[in-house]
Every structure is written in structure tokens, then in C-alpha cells.
Amino acid sequence: MKLLPKILTIGLTVFWTLLSSAQYFEEVSDEVGLNYIYPGNDFQMVGGGLMVIDVNNDGWEDFYQAGGVFDSKLWINDKGTFTDGTSLYGLDALKGYFIQGAVCADFDNDGYQDFFIVNYGIGMNRGDKKSPVLLRNRNGSYFDVVKMDSTIGPGNFSAACLGDINNDGFVDIYLTNYVSSMAGISDSNGVEIGYDPTCYGNKLLLNNAGQGFYESAQEYGIDDEGCGLAASFTDVDGDGDLDLLLLNDFGEWTGIGNKYFRNDYPKVGFTDLSDQFGFAREMYGMGIGQGDYDEDGDLDYYVTNIGRNCLFKNEGTSFKEVARDLGIDNTFVYDSVVGTSWSGLFFDLEFDGDLDLYISKGNVAALVPKAALSDANRLIRNDNGIFIDVTDQSGVGDILSHRGAIIFDYDHDGDLDIVSSIVKLPWSAFAKREQKIKLYENESNAKNWVGIKLIGNGRVNRDCFGCSVLFEQDGKKMLREVDAASGQASQSTRIIYYGLNNDCKLDKLTINWTNGEQTVLTKLKKNRVYEVSSNGELSIVKQR
């Protein structure tokens, strides 16, 4: 009988060892139909953005893959498998566009998601020579291509973000505009050591009640020329209107850092508070991810870089940069060789109630700094406020040149999956690897959760960009916003998920609508997505 405790102890040890060594994700792109391989190499390194969109309102979220110099694809979700819907939905009309990324919104509030592409039109004389395009969703059956030539000319557009900046009930678009020309900086011996770019001014497209757009960046004071590579409309100060966070590339050479523009609504315009808030870091600003990682009821921001990434902790009247303190700066791959990070996205991996972090990584042909060719994506788990790098057991640690990434529950199994896109490069390190998009299916045995899908009416834009939800559970609180652009040239699900751990009901949530009103809900049951409208309607649209 004395052997029994020993056997049980050994058995439990083996069980927990196997459990702890299990992968969090499995790569399943081939199994679910994502079989598109770029027919060549992309020496311009354009594209890689991703966008979640429910094209036909069937409740199964689809996504768009920006192909850069290659064809882009619309992937239609057929209950957990994907088919190429590009031709069916009229998007072959976009052949020849060098598409960097896309963002979707119901721009005319008709109940269907439209979308907008950002493209390299000039591209230092190597672009597609075209202006961006709006795609109007016609009742979920096809898209009309609406050219924007009369509103905005060709540029070198790198990303876009969405938001209703004047709270008129219609979604506006901000476009980051990249390099127009590039010179080098040389040392006293004539050796090139750095960059001297000239960049285009960014653009703001104000929505004219769903009938079209007009360009207003200069009027609003946000026509920045700092080599913008990513941006986010987000309510930094919690005053009910959308501010703007802008990431600029080549900052350490241009002297132009990242920007925080406070929205002065109801006055027309933004005020630059970048220095005052400690956001004006001069870096290679690449992508931005929003999340209340410290559960204090405001939004914090993870900003990616070539080298040291930053986490800007929101302290109300300023930001405090804390990535290195928390061990998530991800500066070096090995020795003094730095990493190149693109999309840093907060999400709850196992629905235990705190936010974990996925970082897509990938080499770019940079003169400086010295960056690794083989640079694996990272998965960092939040364990009660302590961040732990679990990449080795994650299943996401691919070394291809990743760019955009999106997070959504593609298979309706009650956990969050990741799609991570690449640009196809000729480096020998990738020669024997299949250079194609990756879908990482969550295998973490996630716990309980609730999902919230917000619907706006009247002066609340239908997508509810700018709305937020404050979750309260077991004495903790977490603020989340609807995703209107995140990572690098990408946009994840509009559904806001919150992990309940082992609880069966959510204690309380408070929805902050952009019209200043609030909705309070209590005791929502686990494992359901609730659709909540600003007019008071509540329904269940999905449950596990």
C-alpha cells in the first residue's frame, strides 16, 4: 500500500509536466484552406496588413489579406474553413494595387461593413500610381469600387485608423503617409551610417454623412510629415472623444518622435501634447496595440520598434514607459543584434482575466541598426501581472518576416486565435520554409468568458469606434475599446472579449457610448457574445 502514494505522485508529476509542455497554439493554415502563396519575392517589402470583417453578416468573421505587390485576398469564413472570395465579391478590380493594409467600417451606417485600402501609390517612383479606394458593401453580396481620386491623390500610404472624431455618427479615416525620398547620412570617411528621409503629410478624411469624404488634416492640425507608419484613434484621456496616437519611423535620424494629439472637440482641431505626456520617443515606430494590461481602468499602449519596444503606461496626465521594467521590451535577439517587431497585440490567451501579448516579428532590409534575419514571433503570458515569455512552447515562434496580425475566434470554439501575415523575402534563411500566411489555432483549454459586440445608433457611429467597456469582476476592473486599427496596418475583431477565469457570470460592465450616455449590465452569463445597442437593445448572438 505504501507504493500507492508514490505512484500517484509520479502520475501527477507526469500529468503536470505534459500539461505545462503542451503548445498554446497549432499552425493550421493549410487545414482551413489558406493556401495562397505569393508568386515571387517582394523586394519592396510592401503589404502584410490584415483586417477582420464580417462581409455577409452571417456571424462568422472573414478577413482580408493585403498582398503588397502581389494580389490581395478576401477570405470568406465558412464555419471555420476559408474560401477565396476575392473574385466572387468583385475585388479582382484591385489587381495592380500595391496594398499595404485595410480597415473596415460601416461608413454609411446601412448595416454592412465597407472597407478602405491603403496603398503605395508613389512608392519613391516604384508605386502603383493609384489613389486609395473605398469598397462599398452591397447587402453582403459584392463590393462596389469607389475611387477617391477627386478627394485624395496618390501617396505612399502605410496604414490607416478609424474613428468618429467629431461625434457626428459617421466614421472618419486617418492615413499615415510614408517616405517620398530617401538620402543617406555619412560619417567623415564617406561611409553611410544612417537615414535622411523626406516624408509626405498624413491625411484625414472626414465622413460627409455617409455620402463621401473630404480631406481635412491641415484644418485639424494633424498633417504631420514625420514618416508615419502606424496610428490609432483612441480615447487616451477618457473624456469621451477620440485622440490620436501617431508612430513615426526613422525618429532617431529625423528628430521627429511619435505624437500624441489630444482631440479638442467640440472645437475643431487637435493639440500636440507629445512632449508633455512623454510620448515623443524618437524611434522606428512600427505598430501600436491598446490594452489595460495593469487593470486600472485606463488604456495603455504597446509600441513596436527595430530594437527596444515600449509600453506606455497611462498615468492620467502623462505616460510612463515600463516595457524594460516588465521584461517585455524584446530589444535583442542575441548578443548586440536587435529584433524587429511589428504588431504587438494584447489579448487574453486563456481567458483567465488578464491580458497576454503576441508580437509579430520579421526582418526588414535596414542599413542600421544591425538586426537579426531569423527573428521569431513572441508570445508573452501575463501571470497576475508578471510577464513570462512562453515562445518556446507557444507554437507561434515562426522566423519568417511577419508584419500584420489579427486576433479573433475564427472557429467559434470559445478562444482567441491569431492570423499572422508575412512579406515574402529572398533571404537564404527562409529558402526551405513555406513563406505564406499563418493561422495559429488556440489550443490552451481556455476558461470562461463573455463577449460584447456594440451597435451604435443616431449620433453613435454604428461600429462604436470610440466606445469603451469597463469590466468589473472579483474586485478587478479592465477597460477595453472597440478595435479600429491595431498592430501594423491591421484591424482585429470588433467583439470585445473578457476572461472570467472559472466564474460563471460577469459581475458588472459599464458601456461608455460616444454620445456621453452609459449602459450598465450585471450578471451576464458565461461563454456568450452579447450584442448591445446604444438604443437599449440586448441580445445573444453567439454562445459556446
Salt bridges, closest charged atoms under 4 A:
ASP30 OD1 - LYS436 NZ 3.32
ASP71 OD2 - LYS95 NZ 2.76
ASP84 OD2 - LYS73 NZ 2.93
ASP106 OD2 - ARG462 NE 3.57
ASP108 OD2 - ARG136 NH1 3.60
ASP144 OD2 - ARG138 NE 2.82
ASP224 OD1 - LYS259 NZ 2.75
ASP264 OD1 - ARG262 NH2 3.06
ASP272 OD2 - LYS259 NZ 3.98
ASP294 OD2 - LYS313 NZ 2.53
ASP296 OD2 - LYS313 NZ 3.85
GLU321 OE1 - ARG308 NH2 2.88
GLU350 OE2 - ARG381 NH1 3.70
ASP375 OD1 - LYS361 NZ 2.96
ASP389 OD2 - ARG378 NH2 2.84
ASP398 OD2 - HIS402 NE2 2.75
ASP409 OD2 - LYS542 NZ 3.48
ASP463 OD1 - ARG494 NE 3.67
GLU472 OE2 - LYS508 NZ 4.00
